[in-house]
Amino acid sequence: MITIDPKKISVPQLHHYLLGAIGPRPIAFASTIDKDGNDNLAPFSFFNVFSANPPILIFSPARSGRTNTTKDTFNNVKVVPETVINVVNYDMVHQMSLASSPFAPGVSEFIKTGFTPVASETIQPKRIKESPVQFECKVIDVKELGTKGGAGNLIFCEVQKIHISEEILDEDQAIDQKKIDLVARMGGNWYCRADENSMFEIQKPITTIGIGFDQMPKDILESKTLSGNNLGQLGNIIELPNETDVNEYKLIELSELFVSLEDEPAKLEIELHRRAKGLLIENKVEEAWMTLLAFNN
């Protein structure tokens, strides 16, 4: 592992490491207007949601690392403190990328990129019709993080209205993560597509408390087959399966394995750990636990 002091490398090198390591990053496709009412669109991947009550989004149009100039978006919100944050999905990613070109101030990226402008209800900047979710925001604060090239400028946005395409909603009127088809920025020229092939579910322990590593049997904790991540998955279970359930699972699901390796306990233990690892890949945590516990039952 290499160790880097940010103060001892160039800003471009530091920028490379930061963006290469921190991702995928959601994209704020910000619509603003200048003092003369000219439209501007620009994407920013230094972006996220930071509060629900009040609803606050923050993005950062950083100073140019080469010229130390500020973005049109930053200049605009200092004069007209309003913006629309348009969410970017796969169907619009190339048009969005085109909008990041260094067009001259006053040039409309709506015209350059072919996006359809739609009037907002509470603010002056226009929304992008093609975006699946559009946030009308008031800019409530601007925090400048420095005056040198590469310094960020935090734009604090309070959401006034949210517009959501019905095409991305499920039967409960919630946003379907498989339908919204979001994209995110990685390092360099790389993007990430959050489709069904790249997403997976993990039940969040918001109201439950897992047993943790310290409550696991020593032979499982010291497994040569299971990774630390596998053990983390096992540690999220609320309580271990009881002996009756383990024995029943052993007789039904594992009987052939136990018969075939009854005289080779070391091999049997390894095979049980391999099976458990496969079950964890399928997110079958309870079955994995019963497989592991069957060895000593």
ABEGO torsion letter per residue (X at the ends): XBBBBAAABBAAAAAAAAAAABOBBBBBBBBBBBAAGBBBBBBBABBBBABAOBBBBBBBBBBBAAAGBBBAAAAAAAABBBBBBBBBBAAAAAAAAAAABBBBBGBBAAAAAGBBBBBBAABABBBBAABABBBBBBBABBBBAEABBGBBBBBBBBBABBBBBAAABBAAGBBBAAAAGBBBBBBEABBBBBBAAABBBBBBBAABBBAEAAABBAAAAABAABBAAAAAAAAABABBBBAAAAAAAAAAAAAAAAAAAAABAAAAAAAAAAAAAAAAAAGBAAAAAAAAAAAAX
